[in-house]
Amino acid sequence: MDWQEIKMTIYRNVLDDVYEYPILEKDLKEFQKLLGMHRRHTVDEYSPHRKHKAILHQFSLKENWLQNRGTVNETEEEHSYVSVKTKVSTSAQEILKIVAEKLQNSQEDLALVAVSFSGEKHQLQPNDLAISKSLESSARMFVFRKDLTDTLNPFAENEESQQRSVRILGINTWDLALELTNFDWSLFNLVHEQELIYFTFSRQGSGENTVNRSLLLQRCNEVQLWVATEILLCNQLCKRVQLVKKFIKIAAHCKAQRNLNSFFAIVMGLNTASVSRLSQTWERIPGKFKKLFTELESLTDPSLNHKAYRNAFKKMKSPKIPFMPLLLKDVTFIHEGNKTFLDNLVNFEKLHMIADAVRSLRHCRHNQFGSEVPPKEHQELKPYVHHLHIIDNQQMLFELSHRIEPRV
């Protein structure tokens, strides 16, 4: 056993201790430095205000596209799916009106509710903005009949959810990465340059003026949690090893396709504590895949102000998708580290720096991505990628991790 393997064994044991004794978490970063390891990032660490929590929901993330579920049969407890196009600023009351018409039901009998993974239900008030609430809460959004609240349990374990990790193994990795890139591009393309200005100078930093930015950040969180969820829901060791290998290849393909947003998210998902502690799984990963993952991981190294990532991204031709949380962090540091006014005069140097950062969006979108479509045998890929199945509860992820590989 070489020094690298010894370090990883020690680190996994420490992660187990952190799980049982959360008070040790504050010393984890210092321990990582002692071992000379890269920090295990989450997307939230790149957000200066750490407002962007991951969610589990059934809405498509694309602007002006909502997918609602409604219970329509009381005796059989079936679910029906309807699609509605609406503005981001649409209230819960307006959505209920549209859904009621489509389901031919009375609006007074319906409610819009956020259901968390733990089963907690939060009913939206008529004037609540549906998209804002879905972004703020760790939940899926459902339309349901008020007399059937007790039957609404969309997260019950079933055979289908257990088999999702197995199905993904049959999907071509390049096609899957391509669909991730197409979806990320559609979100990135909607982010207006002014949204960075609103984000920088607005005290709220969120709301209707920056919703597309929020959706792209949310997508990054979702992909990270999707990786962990798929791996931890796979009970068979041999298939779990194949899944880790597959995600390493998908990350490499995302990098080749110049989608750094999903690339970062997948690498961080593989580095999630609940996944990185799976020693039996990682021990069976072939050497060439470990080497490839180390090379990919080096691009996420935060040392020298993310020099590795910045150099690599600068060399990539457009179109390309940046790691959005880091761009927002850069703009925030420019704003907070420099006064807007100096001696009652506008600090144009600061504004030029912010303008350069904002202009980088335009450069990334100088050309358009080609509209490659997955082959016919993978037509289910689009809905799969648009509605990733994720578990947003870290405690639940750790419990799954310990269930499939108990601590020795």
Buried (B, 14 or more C-beta within 10 A) or exposed (E): EEEEEEBBBEBBBBBBEBBEEEEBEEEBEEBBEEBEBBBBBBBBBBBBEEEBBBBBBBBBBBBEEBBBBBBBEEEEEEBBEBEBEBEBEBBBBBBBEBBBEBBEBEBEBBBBBBBBBEEEBEEBEEEBBBBBBBBBBBBBBBBBBEEBEEEBEBBEEEEEBEEBBBEBBEBBBBBBBBBBBBBBBBBBBBBBBEBBBBBBEEEEBBBEBBBBBBBBBBBBBBBBBBBBBBBBBBEEBEBBBBBBBBBBBBBBBBBEBBBBBBBBBBBBBBBBBBBBBBBEBBEBBEEEBBEBBEEBBBBBEBEEEBEBBBEBBEEBEBBBBBBBBBBBBBBBBBBEEBEEEEEEEEBEEBBEBBBEBBEBBEEBBEEEBEEEBBEEEBEEBBEBBBBBBBBBBBEBBBBBBBEBBEBE
